[in-house]
Amino acid sequence: MTIERPVEKVLEFIDDPENLAKCAPMVERVVEVGRSGRRLGNSFRVIYRVLGMPFIEEFRVIGFEPPRRHTPHRRFQIWQTFHGCATGTVTWTLEAEGNETYASLDAAYQLMGGVFGRALDSVLVERAVQKDVGQMLENMKRQLARQTMSRIESAALV
């Protein structure tokens, strides 16, 4: 998804887990945010619903790759793990193109519950999660556009 904001602004937005509650339709709230002073080790808990069932997942940032210093192409990646009713990984990729950013989110997970969990996942959960990820990126794009408009309006009032 292309977002009409500089990559640093999109990265700043993603770095704040509270923004998940504003963007991800299934997320009810984010609690227990722990910051390490750097990205690595940051953690937070997400309370969300999938198909009406509540889940609590704990996320932890396990990797961050900033762009190399001597390259015109700026690409950031953030890796997170999560565990709770499901376990898995999330990879955020942000690629700069001038004042625009291409953002993508890749997730791999496995529901707990053995055969029942895999059956439920293949029938219902996987589609709901894919739809939610697409909607979350769309909502993130809108939130960042609103921030831009608010700044422009504030500057016009001064």
PEDA-V431668 format. One record per residue. SS is DSSP state (H for helix, E for strand, - for the rest). PHI is phi in radians with two decimals (999 if undefined). PSI is psi in radians with two decimals (999 if undefined). Layout:
ss=(SS	SS)
phi=(PHI	PHI)
psi=(PSI	PSI)
//
This chain:
ss=(-	E	E	-	-	-	H	H	H	H	H	H	H	H	H	-	-	H	H	H	H	H	H	-	-	-	E	E	E	E	E	E	E	E	-	-	-	-	-	-	-	-	E	E	E	E	E	E	E	E	-	-	E	E	E	E	E	E	E	E	E	E	E	E	E	-	-	-	-	-	-	-	-	-	E	E	E	E	E	E	E	E	E	E	-	E	E	E	E	E	E	E	E	E	E	E	E	-	-	E	E	E	E	E	E	E	E	E	E	E	E	-	-	H	H	H	H	H	H	H	H	H	H	H	H	H	H	H	H	H	H	H	H	H	H	H	H	H	H	H	H	H	H	H	H	H	H	H	H	H	H	H	H	H	H	H	H	-)
phi=(999	-1.61	-2.05	-1.45	-2.58	-1.05	-1.01	-1.11	-1.23	-1.18	-1.07	-1.03	-1.11	-1.18	-1.10	-1.72	-1.05	-1.06	-1.17	-1.04	-1.11	-1.40	-1.97	-1.49	-0.99	-1.42	-1.38	-1.52	-2.90	-2.00	-2.31	0.88	-1.37	-2.05	-1.92	-1.62	1.67	-2.28	-1.17	-1.05	1.62	-1.01	-2.49	-2.87	-1.91	-2.05	-1.87	-2.53	-2.20	-2.20	0.93	1.43	-1.66	-1.37	-2.36	-2.21	-2.20	-1.81	-1.85	-2.48	-1.36	-1.95	-2.80	-2.55	-2.14	-1.39	-1.18	-1.15	-1.08	-1.83	-2.44	-1.29	-1.57	-1.81	-2.33	-1.99	-2.34	-2.21	-1.95	-2.26	-1.94	-2.52	-2.62	2.79	-1.26	-2.34	-2.20	3.02	-2.34	-2.28	-2.16	-1.64	-2.21	-2.14	-2.16	-1.47	-2.39	1.11	-1.68	-2.05	-2.32	-1.62	-2.03	-2.41	-2.36	-2.02	-2.26	-2.25	-2.62	-2.45	-1.28	-1.26	1.93	1.00	-1.09	-1.08	-1.08	-1.14	-1.14	-1.07	-1.09	-1.17	-1.50	-2.18	-1.16	-0.98	-1.13	-1.11	-1.17	-1.04	-1.11	-1.12	-1.09	-1.06	-1.17	-1.10	-1.11	-1.11	-1.15	-1.08	-1.04	-1.14	-1.04	-1.16	-1.15	-1.10	-1.04	-1.09	-1.11	-1.09	-1.15	-1.14	-1.11	-1.11	-1.13	-1.20	-1.33	-1.37)
psi=(2.31	2.26	2.26	1.09	2.61	2.61	-0.61	-0.63	-0.67	-0.72	-0.77	-0.73	-0.80	-0.57	-0.34	1.81	-0.40	-0.47	-0.38	-0.75	-0.48	-0.40	-0.68	2.05	-0.60	-0.28	2.18	-0.75	2.83	2.30	2.91	0.98	2.18	2.16	2.38	-0.11	-0.36	3.00	-0.78	2.26	-0.23	2.51	2.79	2.75	2.44	2.27	2.12	2.98	2.37	2.12	0.66	-0.10	2.28	2.50	2.59	2.19	2.45	2.20	2.56	2.33	2.10	-0.16	2.57	2.22	1.83	2.90	2.69	2.62	-0.70	0.95	2.42	-0.37	2.12	2.08	2.20	2.52	2.46	2.26	2.34	2.61	2.76	2.66	2.72	-2.12	-0.31	2.74	2.61	-2.88	2.69	2.35	2.06	2.34	2.21	2.18	2.21	2.41	1.53	-2.15	0.30	2.74	2.30	2.11	2.37	2.73	2.12	2.29	2.46	2.31	2.88	2.21	2.53	2.84	0.23	-2.31	-0.73	-0.78	-0.76	-0.69	-0.79	-0.73	-0.86	-0.49	-0.77	-0.88	-0.77	-0.79	-0.72	-0.71	-0.78	-0.76	-0.74	-0.72	-0.79	-0.76	-0.65	-0.78	-0.69	-0.77	-0.65	-0.75	-0.76	-0.77	-0.79	-0.61	-0.70	-0.70	-0.73	-0.81	-0.69	-0.72	-0.70	-0.78	-0.72	-0.73	-0.62	-0.51	-0.38	999)
//
